[in-house]
């Protein structure tokens, strides 16, 4: 299913199904297409209301892929962090040396030619409301709840049946934190509520913030797995450097001999990120639709897409592209 809209996506977010994945391919600050500012200085103000909306409507396992130039991403990165998005990795799209052919004057260039863009991977930070009213990350919540029991952290190794993994991973304060599997989590809960300070009962009660979709209908196992599961389907042989040529041939949408949109992304790259971070039936958002490449990839891979494009010309060409796909 592909749902596309012509208009300002800020008016649409609250009407869409909540996303498992957001693919942002919006302004770059290079004056490269209608609506794109001349430089990156305006990007934080442009993106901040969108990022706030993404944070508001994201699910606990929502993944974000942010396309931009290197400097464009660097300019917006602090806004993403401020709104609860955790950096996972920077993927480099290398379009190849042929990308500069005819577009580079070696006599006037004062830097190496640019043949790359970045597609930066983020996940949504999840916070739990503790009994003192303070919202904490999952890692801090684990430590806080165990401290409330009054029990020694070293006991967690024994009850989890490990030599030191519980204190090194599940209850650590450093970046080695790893949430325990469901069965181990249940062991921790049972022990804490049986042997912990009776004045603190119950321990490890899951109170997510923001709330889950259909939270009332979820049992504790569903809540926990939704909290800790960050989807990523690893593919051997694929690294964070993507050596894929810019779109050419029949995939490139043209008006006569001229490309309609200079920022059209190859479907093979959209396929890669969608398949890596979603499952069949999941929801993909494409806030800045352009020619709707992410939405087409989502549809081709059995996902549901919601997309918007504010430019009327791009919208109608993208809509025609989708209609041809549906009727083929």
C-alpha positions as a Markdown table, in Angstrom:
| # | Residue | x | y | z |
|---|---|---|---|---|
| 1 | Unk | 0.0 | 0.0 | 0.0 |
| 2 | Unk | 1.3 | 3.5 | -1.0 |
| 3 | Unk | -0.4 | 6.6 | 0.5 |
| 4 | Unk | 0.8 | 9.8 | -1.1 |
| 5 | Unk | -0.2 | 13.4 | -0.4 |
| 6 | Unk | 0.4 | 16.7 | -2.0 |
| 7 | Unk | 1.0 | 19.4 | 0.6 |
| 8 | Unk | 3.0 | 20.3 | 3.7 |
| 9 | Unk | 3.9 | 17.1 | 5.5 |
| 10 | Unk | 3.8 | 18.9 | 8.9 |
| 11 | Unk | 0.0 | 19.0 | 8.5 |
| 12 | Unk | -0.1 | 15.2 | 7.8 |
| 13 | Unk | 2.1 | 13.4 | 10.3 |
| 14 | Unk | -0.6 | 13.0 | 12.9 |
| 15 | Unk | -3.0 | 11.4 | 10.4 |
| 16 | Unk | -0.5 | 8.7 | 9.3 |
| 17 | Unk | 0.1 | 5.3 | 10.8 |
| 18 | Unk | 3.0 | 5.4 | 13.2 |
| 19 | Unk | 6.3 | 4.4 | 11.4 |
| 20 | Unk | 8.7 | 1.6 | 11.8 |
| 21 | Unk | 11.1 | 3.4 | 9.6 |
| 22 | Unk | 11.5 | 7.0 | 8.4 |
| 23 | Unk | 13.5 | 7.9 | 5.3 |
| 24 | Unk | 14.2 | 11.6 | 5.2 |
| 25 | Unk | 15.6 | 12.9 | 1.9 |
| 26 | Unk | 14.7 | 16.5 | 2.2 |
| 27 | Unk | 16.6 | 19.9 | 1.8 |
| 28 | Unk | 20.4 | 19.7 | 1.5 |
| 29 | Unk | 21.2 | 23.4 | 1.5 |
| 30 | Unk | 22.9 | 23.3 | -1.9 |
| 31 | Unk | 20.2 | 25.1 | -4.0 |
| 32 | Unk | 19.9 | 21.9 | -5.9 |
| 33 | Unk | 16.1 | 21.8 | -6.5 |
| 34 | Unk | 13.0 | 24.0 | -5.9 |
| 35 | Unk | 12.6 | 24.8 | -2.2 |
| 36 | Unk | 16.2 | 23.8 | -1.3 |
| 37 | Unk | 18.0 | 26.7 | 0.5 |
| 38 | Unk | 21.2 | 28.1 | -0.9 |
| 39 | Unk | 23.3 | 27.0 | 2.0 |
| 40 | Unk | 23.2 | 24.8 | 5.1 |
| 41 | Unk | 22.6 | 27.6 | 7.6 |
| 42 | Unk | 18.9 | 27.4 | 7.2 |
| 43 | Unk | 18.7 | 23.6 | 7.6 |
| 44 | Unk | 18.3 | 23.4 | 11.5 |
| 45 | Unk | 15.3 | 25.7 | 11.4 |
| 46 | Unk | 13.8 | 23.8 | 8.4 |
| 47 | Unk | 14.3 | 20.4 | 10.0 |
| 48 | Unk | 13.5 | 21.0 | 13.6 |
| 49 | Unk | 9.7 | 20.9 | 13.4 |
| 50 | Unk | 9.9 | 17.7 | 11.4 |
| 51 | Unk | 12.3 | 16.1 | 13.8 |
| 52 | Unk | 10.0 | 17.0 | 16.7 |
| 53 | Unk | 7.1 | 15.4 | 14.9 |
| 54 | Unk | 9.2 | 12.2 | 14.1 |
| 55 | Unk | 10.0 | 11.9 | 17.8 |
| 56 | Unk | 6.4 | 12.4 | 18.8 |
| 57 | Unk | 5.0 | 9.7 | 16.5 |
| 58 | Unk | 7.9 | 7.3 | 16.5 |
| 59 | Unk | 7.5 | 3.8 | 17.9 |
| 60 | Unk | 10.0 | 2.4 | 20.4 |
| 61 | Unk | 11.7 | 0.5 | 17.5 |
| 62 | Unk | 11.5 | 3.2 | 14.8 |
| 63 | Unk | 14.6 | 3.6 | 12.7 |
| 64 | Unk | 15.5 | 6.8 | 10.9 |
| 65 | Unk | 17.7 | 7.2 | 7.8 |
| 66 | Unk | 18.7 | 10.8 | 7.2 |
| 67 | Unk | 20.0 | 11.6 | 3.7 |
| 68 | Unk | 22.1 | 14.7 | 3.1 |
| 69 | Unk | 25.5 | 16.1 | 2.3 |
| 70 | Unk | 28.2 | 15.6 | 4.9 |
| 71 | Unk | 28.0 | 19.2 | 6.0 |
| 72 | Unk | 24.2 | 19.3 | 5.8 |
| 73 | Unk | 24.0 | 16.2 | 8.1 |
| 74 | Unk | 26.6 | 17.7 | 10.5 |
| 75 | Unk | 24.5 | 20.8 | 10.8 |
| 76 | Unk | 21.3 | 19.0 | 11.6 |
| 77 | Unk | 22.8 | 16.2 | 13.8 |
| 78 | Unk | 22.6 | 18.2 | 17.1 |
| 79 | Unk | 18.9 | 18.7 | 16.5 |
| 80 | Unk | 18.4 | 15.0 | 16.1 |
| 81 | Unk | 20.3 | 14.3 | 19.3 |
| 82 | Unk | 18.3 | 16.9 | 21.2 |
| 83 | Unk | 15.1 | 15.2 | 20.2 |
| 84 | Unk | 16.0 | 11.7 | 21.3 |
| 85 | Unk | 17.5 | 10.2 | 18.2 |
| 86 | Unk | 20.6 | 7.9 | 18.8 |
| 87 | Unk | 23.3 | 7.8 | 16.2 |
| 88 | Unk | 24.0 | 4.3 | 14.9 |
| 89 | Unk | 26.2 | 4.9 | 11.8 |
| 90 | Unk | 27.0 | 7.0 | 8.8 |
| 91 | Unk | 26.7 | 5.3 | 5.4 |
| 92 | Unk | 28.5 | 6.8 | 2.5 |
| 93 | Unk | 27.0 | 6.7 | -1.0 |
| 94 | Unk | 29.9 | 6.7 | -3.4 |
| 95 | Unk | 28.4 | 7.5 | -6.8 |
| 96 | Unk | 31.8 | 6.9 | -8.6 |
| 97 | Unk | 34.2 | 9.0 | -10.5 |
| 98 | Unk | 31.9 | 9.1 | -13.5 |
| 99 | Unk | 29.5 | 11.3 | -11.5 |
| 100 | Unk | 31.8 | 14.3 | -12.0 |
| 101 | Unk | 32.2 | 13.9 | -15.8 |
| 102 | Unk | 31.3 | 17.2 | -17.5 |
| 103 | Unk | 30.5 | 18.9 | -14.1 |
| 104 | Unk | 34.0 | 19.7 | -13.0 |
| 105 | Unk | 36.4 | 22.4 | -14.1 |
| 106 | Unk | 39.8 | 21.3 | -13.0 |
| 107 | Unk | 41.2 | 24.8 | -13.5 |
| 108 | Unk | 38.9 | 26.5 | -11.0 |
| 109 | Unk | 38.3 | 23.7 | -8.5 |
| 110 | Unk | 39.9 | 24.4 | -5.1 |
| 111 | Unk | 39.0 | 21.1 | -3.5 |
| 112 | Unk | 38.6 | 17.4 | -4.5 |
| 113 | Unk | 35.5 | 16.7 | -6.5 |
| 114 | Unk | 32.5 | 15.5 | -4.4 |
| 115 | Unk | 31.0 | 12.2 | -5.5 |
| 116 | Unk | 29.3 | 11.2 | -2.2 |
| 117 | Unk | 26.3 | 11.8 | 0.0 |
| 118 | Unk | 25.5 | 10.4 | 3.4 |
| 119 | Unk | 22.6 | 8.3 | 4.6 |
| 120 | Unk | 22.9 | 8.4 | 8.4 |
| 121 | Unk | 21.3 | 5.7 | 10.6 |
| 122 | Unk | 19.5 | 6.6 | 13.8 |
| 123 | Unk | 17.3 | 4.8 | 16.3 |
| 124 | Unk | 14.8 | 6.3 | 18.7 |
| 125 | Unk | 15.8 | 6.5 | 22.3 |
| 126 | Unk | 13.2 | 5.1 | 24.6 |
| 127 | Unk | 12.6 | 6.4 | 28.1 |
| 128 | Unk | 10.8 | 4.8 | 31.0 |
| 129 | Unk | 9.0 | 6.8 | 33.8 |
| 130 | Unk | 10.4 | 5.7 | 37.1 |
| 131 | Unk | 8.5 | 5.8 | 40.5 |
| 132 | Unk | 10.3 | 9.1 | 41.4 |
| 133 | Unk | 8.7 | 10.7 | 38.3 |
| 134 | Unk | 12.0 | 11.0 | 36.4 |
| 135 | Unk | 12.2 | 9.6 | 32.8 |
| 136 | Unk | 15.3 | 7.4 | 32.3 |
| 137 | Unk | 16.9 | 5.5 | 29.4 |
| 138 | Unk | 16.5 | 1.7 | 29.4 |
| 139 | Unk | 20.1 | 1.4 | 30.6 |
| 140 | Unk | 19.6 | 3.8 | 33.5 |
| 141 | Unk | 16.2 | 2.3 | 34.3 |
| 142 | Unk | 17.8 | -1.1 | 34.8 |
| 143 | Unk | 20.4 | 0.3 | 37.2 |
| 144 | Unk | 17.8 | 2.5 | 39.0 |
| 145 | Unk | 15.4 | -0.4 | 39.6 |
| 146 | Unk | 18.1 | -2.7 | 40.9 |
| 147 | Unk | 19.4 | 0.0 | 43.2 |
| 148 | Unk | 15.9 | 0.4 | 44.7 |
| 149 | Unk | 15.9 | -3.3 | 45.8 |
| 150 | Unk | 18.8 | -2.6 | 48.2 |
| 151 | Unk | 20.5 | -5.8 | 46.8 |
| 152 | Unk | 24.1 | -6.0 | 45.7 |
| 153 | Unk | 24.8 | -5.8 | 41.9 |
| 154 | Unk | 27.0 | -8.8 | 42.2 |
| 155 | Unk | 24.0 | -11.0 | 43.0 |
| 156 | Unk | 22.7 | -10.4 | 39.5 |
| 157 | Unk | 25.4 | -12.6 | 38.0 |
| 158 | Unk | 24.3 | -15.5 | 40.2 |
| 159 | Unk | 20.6 | -15.2 | 39.5 |
| 160 | Unk | 21.3 | -14.9 | 35.8 |
| 161 | Unk | 23.5 | -17.9 | 35.8 |
| 162 | Unk | 26.6 | -16.2 | 34.4 |
| 163 | Unk | 30.0 | -15.4 | 35.8 |
| 164 | Unk | 30.1 | -11.7 | 35.2 |
| 165 | Unk | 27.9 | -10.9 | 32.2 |
| 166 | Unk | 25.0 | -9.4 | 34.2 |
| 167 | Unk | 27.1 | -6.7 | 35.8 |
| 168 | Unk | 29.2 | -6.2 | 32.6 |
| 169 | Unk | 26.2 | -5.9 | 30.3 |
| 170 | Unk | 22.7 | -5.7 | 31.8 |
| 171 | Unk | 23.6 | -3.4 | 34.7 |
| 172 | Unk | 26.7 | -1.7 | 33.5 |
| 173 | Unk | 26.9 | 2.1 | 33.4 |
| 174 | Unk | 29.2 | 2.2 | 30.3 |
| 175 | Unk | 28.6 | 1.7 | 26.6 |
| 176 | Unk | 28.8 | -2.1 | 26.9 |
| 177 | Unk | 25.1 | -2.2 | 28.0 |
| 178 | Unk | 23.0 | -4.9 | 26.5 |
| 179 | Unk | 19.4 | -5.5 | 27.6 |
| 180 | Unk | 18.9 | -9.1 | 28.8 |
| 181 | Unk | 16.8 | -11.6 | 26.9 |
| 182 | Unk | 13.2 | -12.0 | 27.9 |
| 183 | Unk | 13.7 | -15.2 | 30.0 |
| 184 | Unk | 16.6 | -13.6 | 31.9 |
| 185 | Unk | 14.6 | -10.4 | 32.4 |
| 186 | Unk | 11.8 | -12.5 | 34.0 |
| 187 | Unk | 14.4 | -14.1 | 36.3 |
| 188 | Unk | 15.6 | -10.7 | 37.4 |
| 189 | Unk | 12.0 | -9.4 | 38.0 |
| 190 | Unk | 11.1 | -12.5 | 40.1 |
| 191 | Unk | 14.2 | -12.3 | 42.3 |
| 192 | Unk | 13.9 | -8.5 | 42.8 |
| 193 | Unk | 10.3 | -8.7 | 43.9 |
| 194 | Unk | 10.9 | -11.7 | 46.2 |
| 195 | Unk | 14.1 | -10.6 | 47.9 |
| 196 | Unk | 14.2 | -6.8 | 47.4 |
| 197 | Unk | 13.1 | -4.1 | 49.9 |
| 198 | Unk | 9.4 | -4.7 | 50.4 |
| 199 | Unk | 8.8 | -1.0 | 50.6 |
| 200 | Unk | 9.8 | -0.6 | 46.9 |
| 201 | Unk | 7.5 | -3.3 | 45.4 |
| 202 | Unk | 6.9 | -3.7 | 42.5 |
| 203 | Unk | 10.2 | -3.6 | 40.8 |
| 204 | Unk | 10.9 | -3.4 | 37.0 |
| 205 | Unk | 7.4 | -2.2 | 36.2 |
| 206 | Unk | 7.4 | -1.1 | 32.5 |
| 207 | Unk | 6.0 | 2.4 | 32.1 |
| 208 | Unk | 7.1 | 3.6 | 28.7 |
| 209 | Unk | 7.3 | 7.2 | 27.7 |
| 210 | Unk | 6.1 | 8.1 | 25.1 |
| 211 | Unk | 3.3 | 5.6 | 25.4 |
| 212 | Unk | 3.1 | 2.6 | 23.1 |
| 213 | Unk | 0.6 | 2.3 | 20.3 |
| 214 | Unk | -2.1 | -0.1 | 21.7 |
| 215 | Unk | -0.2 | -0.1 | 25.0 |
| 216 | Unk | -3.3 | -1.2 | 27.0 |
| 217 | Unk | -3.6 | -4.4 | 24.9 |
| 218 | Unk | 0.1 | -5.4 | 25.3 |
| 219 | Unk | 1.2 | -8.0 | 27.9 |
| 220 | Unk | 4.5 | -7.5 | 29.7 |
| 221 | Unk | 6.4 | -9.6 | 27.2 |
| 222 | Unk | 5.2 | -7.6 | 24.2 |
| 223 | Unk | 6.0 | -4.4 | 26.0 |
| 224 | Unk | 9.5 | -5.5 | 26.9 |
| 225 | Unk | 10.4 | -6.9 | 23.4 |
| 226 | Unk | 9.0 | -3.7 | 21.8 |
| 227 | Unk | 11.3 | -1.7 | 24.1 |
| 228 | Unk | 14.5 | -3.5 | 23.5 |
| 229 | Unk | 14.2 | -4.7 | 19.9 |
| 230 | Unk | 15.8 | -2.4 | 17.3 |
| 231 | Unk | 15.3 | -4.0 | 13.9 |
| 232 | Unk | 18.4 | -4.6 | 11.8 |
| 233 | Unk | 18.6 | -7.4 | 9.3 |
| 234 | Unk | 22.4 | -7.8 | 8.7 |
| 235 | Unk | 23.5 | -8.7 | 5.2 |
| 236 | Unk | 27.0 | -10.2 | 4.8 |
| 237 | Unk | 29.2 | -8.4 | 2.3 |
| 238 | Unk | 27.5 | -5.0 | 2.7 |
| 239 | Unk | 29.4 | -2.3 | 4.5 |
| 240 | Unk | 28.7 | 1.4 | 5.2 |
| 241 | Unk | 30.3 | 2.4 | 1.8 |
| 242 | Unk | 27.8 | 2.0 | -1.0 |
| 243 | Unk | 29.5 | 1.9 | -4.4 |
| 244 | Unk | 26.4 | 2.4 | -6.5 |
| 245 | Unk | 26.3 | 4.7 | -9.6 |
| 246 | Unk | 23.9 | 7.6 | -9.7 |
| 247 | Unk | 20.5 | 6.8 | -11.3 |
| 248 | Unk | 20.8 | 6.3 | -15.0 |
| 249 | Unk | 19.0 | 4.5 | -17.8 |
| 250 | Unk | 15.3 | 3.6 | -17.6 |
| 251 | Unk | 15.1 | 4.3 | -13.9 |
| 252 | Unk | 16.0 | 7.9 | -14.3 |
| 253 | Unk | 12.8 | 10.0 | -14.6 |
| 254 | Unk | 13.3 | 12.6 | -17.4 |
| 255 | Unk | 11.4 | 15.3 | -19.2 |
| 256 | Unk | 12.8 | 14.9 | -22.7 |
| 257 | Unk | 16.5 | 14.7 | -22.2 |
| 258 | Unk | 16.5 | 16.6 | -18.9 |
| 259 | Unk | 16.4 | 14.8 | -15.5 |
| 260 | Unk | 13.2 | 15.8 | -13.6 |
| 261 | Unk | 14.8 | 15.6 | -10.2 |
| 262 | Unk | 18.5 | 15.9 | -9.6 |
| 263 | Unk | 18.3 | 14.1 | -6.3 |
| 264 | Unk | 16.6 | 10.9 | -7.4 |
| 265 | Unk | 17.9 | 8.0 | -5.4 |
| 266 | Unk | 18.5 | 4.5 | -6.8 |
| 267 | Unk | 15.9 | 2.0 | -5.8 |
| 268 | Unk | 18.7 | -0.5 | -5.0 |
| 269 | Unk | 19.8 | 1.8 | -2.1 |
| 270 | Unk | 16.2 | 2.3 | -0.9 |
| 271 | Unk | 15.7 | -1.5 | -1.0 |
| 272 | Unk | 18.8 | -1.9 | 1.1 |
| 273 | Unk | 17.9 | 0.4 | 3.9 |
| 274 | Unk | 14.2 | -0.7 | 4.0 |
| 275 | Unk | 15.0 | -4.4 | 4.1 |
| 276 | Unk | 17.7 | -3.9 | 6.7 |
| 277 | Unk | 15.4 | -2.1 | 9.2 |
| 278 | Unk | 11.8 | -3.3 | 8.6 |
| 279 | Unk | 9.8 | -6.4 | 8.1 |
| 280 | Unk | 7.0 | -7.2 | 5.7 |
| 281 | Unk | 3.9 | -5.3 | 6.7 |
| 282 | Unk | 5.8 | -2.5 | 8.5 |
| 283 | Unk | 5.2 | 1.2 | 7.9 |
| 284 | Unk | 7.7 | 3.4 | 6.1 |
| 285 | Unk | 7.4 | 7.2 | 6.1 |
| 286 | Unk | 8.9 | 9.3 | 3.3 |
| 287 | Unk | 8.3 | 12.9 | 4.5 |
| 288 | Unk | 9.9 | 14.6 | 1.5 |
| 289 | Unk | 8.6 | 12.4 | -1.3 |
| 290 | Unk | 10.2 | 13.9 | -4.4 |
| 291 | Unk | 9.6 | 11.2 | -6.9 |
| 292 | Unk | 8.6 | 8.7 | -4.2 |
| 293 | Unk | 11.5 | 6.3 | -4.5 |
| 294 | Unk | 11.4 | 5.1 | -0.9 |
| 295 | Unk | 7.6 | 4.6 | -1.2 |
| 296 | Unk | 8.0 | 2.5 | -4.3 |
| 297 | Unk | 10.8 | 0.5 | -2.7 |
| 298 | Unk | 8.5 | -0.1 | 0.3 |
| 299 | Unk | 5.7 | -1.3 | -1.9 |
| 300 | Unk | 8.0 | -3.6 | -3.9 |
| 301 | Unk | 9.2 | -5.1 | -0.6 |
| 302 | Unk | 5.8 | -5.7 | 1.0 |
| 303 | Unk | 5.8 | -2.6 | 3.3 |
| 304 | Unk | 3.2 | 0.1 | 3.7 |
| 305 | Unk | 4.3 | 3.7 | 2.7 |
| 306 | Unk | 3.1 | 7.1 | 3.7 |
| 307 | Unk | 4.6 | 10.0 | 1.7 |
| 308 | Unk | 4.1 | 13.7 | 1.0 |
| 309 | Unk | 5.5 | 16.1 | -1.6 |
| 310 | Unk | 4.9 | 19.9 | -1.4 |
| 311 | Unk | 6.1 | 20.7 | -4.9 |
| 312 | Unk | 3.2 | 20.2 | -7.3 |
| 313 | Unk | 5.3 | 19.3 | -10.3 |
| 314 | Unk | 7.3 | 16.6 | -8.5 |
| 315 | Unk | 4.1 | 15.3 | -6.9 |
| 316 | Unk | 2.3 | 14.7 | -10.1 |
| 317 | Unk | 5.3 | 13.2 | -11.8 |
| 318 | Unk | 5.9 | 10.9 | -8.8 |
| 319 | Unk | 2.2 | 10.0 | -8.8 |
| 320 | Unk | 2.3 | 9.0 | -12.4 |
| 321 | Unk | 5.4 | 6.9 | -11.7 |
| 322 | Unk | 3.5 | 5.1 | -9.0 |
| 323 | Unk | 0.4 | 4.6 | -11.2 |
| 324 | Unk | 2.7 | 3.0 | -13.9 |
| 325 | Unk | 4.1 | 0.7 | -11.2 |
| 326 | Unk | 0.6 | -0.3 | -10.0 |
| 327 | Unk | -0.7 | -1.0 | -13.5 |
| 328 | Unk | 2.4 | -2.9 | -14.7 |
